[in-house]
């Protein structure tokens, strides 16, 4: 019985190791006269995904952030407006009806970020 319990616990840890969070690179729609921000701490959120689960993390509080996910045909798959607290993670999942290529758009204040990702 102990051996079965150990195998079950080991299998659960193995399944967690298979989860693979992939970082989504975000690009800003910057005006031409804006200088490049070369500070070591980024004020922009970081986004990653594990299949159809999206993770957003920010080191600063962001109010009224609009999140939109579009498929390769520019159809909206997911949209939401939320507030992310400082150093808090936010995660959500979305339905992908057979599509594999997506674009995520984050908009808050006068900042527009965009990143592309695929689901295998």
Secondary structure, DSSP 8 states (H G I E B T S, - for coil): -HHHHHHHHHHHHHHHHH---EEE--EE---TT------SS--S-EEEEETTEEEEEESS-EEEEEEEEEETT--EEEEEEEEE-TTEEEEEE---SS--EEEEEEEETTEEEEEEEE--
